[in-house]
Amino acid sequence: MSSLPVGSQVESIYPLSPMQHGMLFHSLSAPDSGVYFEQLSCELREEVDLEAFRGAWQRVMDRHPILRTAFDWESLDEPVQVVLR
């Protein structure tokens, strides 16, 4: 059973490219390696308008589907990428 949302929360479902298959394989075979994991952290030193900041990030997420994409492989014959709304 998949742990990803279903129905109206899903915008699109696509097969994985050969490169994505390889990345998923390596990530699953060595989950603590940190391979293919990027994280950004920053400190904002000035006061931030949180509503404007949240709104800006939401517009970025709305515009770029890759930022709303997850992989699903559990209980599936072939892994897929799922774009969430």
C-alpha positions, -999 to +999 in steps of 0.1 A: +000+000+000+013+034-010+020+061+017+014+089-008-018+109-010-044+098-036-072+113-056-075+151-059-041+157-042-023+140-072-017+162-102+003+137-124+020+103-122+050+095-144+073+066-149+109+070-137+137+078-161+166+053-162+187+079-142+159+081-116+157+043-113+194+043-105+192+071-080+163+054-062+181+020-062+212+036-046+192+056-021+173+025-010+203+002-009+223+027+014+197+049+031+221+065+055+247+074+029+232+109+022+237+103-015+213+124-036+202+144-006+206+181-006+195+205+022+198+242+025+198+260+058+202+297+063+199+322+091+179+354+084+193+382+105+167+408+098+130+407+107+110+388+081+074+393+070+064+357+075+032+360+053+052+374+024+079+348+029+054+319+030+036+334+000+068+336-020+077+300-013+042+289-022+045+307-055+078+288-061+062+255-053+032+263-075+055+271-104+079+242-102+063+208-101+096+191-093+094+206-059+061+188-053+073+155-067+078+123-047+087+087-056+065+058-049+077+022-052+061+003-023+036-023-034+041-013-071+055-034-100+074-003-112+083+028-092+067+061-103+071+098-096+040+114-083+034+152-087+012+166-059-010+196-062 
